[in-house]
Amino acid sequence: MGDLMMISVLGDLRGTGVLTAFQRLAAYVARGEARPQTLRRGGNMTRSKIATCLLFDHGQAREAAEFFASIFRDSRLVARLAAPSDYPGGKQGHELTVEFTVLGMPFVGLDGGPRIDFNEIISFQVYTDSQEETDRYWTAIIGDGGTESRCGWCKDKFGLSWQIVPRALLGAIAGPDKAAGVEVTNTPAKPAA
């Protein structure tokens, strides 16, 4: 399990709804009845003050975390939280959450489905320093089931929206040459062919 951390919870979550199960889990942690078992140093992002939580269909949270870690540097799967017992909609040992980083930013993937759909209200901007880096990220995100969109946007196979933004593009828009800024903003952004 490498960089993973398992949280074992003393207590029984049977007969509760999913939200109630998570509320009870938080109470176990607060009372010290949950013991983190670090399998390798460097885990437990829950020490952070904030992390973005993404709700995925059943079974996709870990898959998404591994997918992102395969694309972006400074990205990895950090920890997992498994159900300590059977619960409505799941069995003992089922992954409830995974903690991971993307480009050093903390995330929690909640395995909550079914029928979870992301939309463009939330998107991730990734700033790139070269055309090669832009193309690499773009190709990896749309490959294996992702889709292209407009103006440098794309979606991954989970439906999350990404904006792959060259820093040079931002520099041209904000630079002193107003004509160049207008030209850049009126030209559709696409990776190199």
C-alpha positions, -999 to 999 in steps of 0.1 A, spaced: 0 0 0 30 23 -2 22 59 8 -12 50 21 -24 54 57 -53 34 71 -75 49 98 -90 22 119 -121 32 138 -133 16 170 -170 15 170 -199 3 149 -214 23 120 -240 -3 111 -276 9 107 -267 45 100 -269 67 69 -238 77 51 -238 113 65 -245 100 100 -216 75 96 -193 103 87 -206 124 116 -200 95 140 -166 89 125 -157 125 132 -168 120 168 -146 89 171 -116 109 159 -124 138 183 -126 113 213 -94 97 203 -111 64 194 -96 65 158 -60 55 155 -41 65 124 -18 37 113 8 52 91 22 27 67 49 51 54 60 85 66 45 116 50 8 108 53 -22 124 71 -32 155 54 -60 159 80 -35 179 99 -41 207 73 -66 233 80 -83 229 46 -85 206 16 -108 205 -14 -133 175 -12 -144 160 -45 -174 136 -45 -169 107 -69 -191 78 -80 -185 46 -61 -150 32 -67 -137 62 -86 -120 83 -58 -89 62 -56 -88 57 -94 -90 95 -99 -62 101 -73 -40 76 -90 -48 91 -124 -39 127 -113 -7 114 -96 3 98 -129 0 131 -147 12 159 -124 45 162 -106 43 167 -68 11 146 -68 5 114 -49 -20 92 -30 -15 99 7 -41 80 27 -73 60 26 -101 57 51 -119 23 50 -153 15 65 -147 -3 98 -179 -23 93 -208 -28 68 -230 2 64 -260 11 42 -247 10 6 -213 -5 14 -193 -32 31 -166 -33 56 -132 -23 41 -148 -3 13 -128 29 8 -148 59 20 -122 85 13 -88 89 -2 -64 118 5 -42 129 -23 -22 158 -36 -22 174 -71 8 197 -77 12 198 -39 -24 209 -32 -44 187 -8 -76 170 -19 -100 145 -4 -118 121 -27 -151 110 -13 -164 78 -27 -200 88 -26 -219 81 -58 -237 69 -77 -245 94 -104 -221 121 -95 -216 147 -123 -191 175 -122 -196 207 -142 -177 238 -152 -187 257 -120 -155 243 -106 -124 239 -127 -87 235 -120 -62 259 -136 -27 245 -141 -1 270 -151 26 258 -175 60 271 -184 65 256 -219 45 243 -249 58 208 -242 44 209 -206 11 223 -219 8 196 -245 18 168 -221 -9 178 -195 -36 184 -222 -29 151 -239 -29 131 -206 -61 147 -194 -81 142 -225 -66 108 -232 -84 77 -220 -119 91 -220 -115 129 -215 -128 155 -239 -116 188 -254 -136 220 -248 -132 256 -257 -105 282 -249 -80 259 -234 -105 240 -213 -108 202 -212 -124 175 -191 -109 144 -177 -125 110 -178 -142 117 -145 -158 149 -158 -136 174 -139 -129 206 -159 -93 217 -163 -77 249 -178 -42 243 -189 -28 279 -190 6 288 -204 22 316 -182 33 333 -214 -3 337 -224 -11 354 -191 20 376 -196 8 386 -231 -26 395 -219 -14 416 -190 16 430 -208 21 466 -220 13 458 -257 -25 462 -256 -28 450 -293 -10 418 -285 -33 413 -255 -64 417 -276 -51 393 -302 -42 367 -276 -77 369 -260 -94 367 -293 -75 336 -305 -88 302 -293 -63 284 -271 -54 249 -282 -24 228 -277 1 225 -305 -8 201 -332 
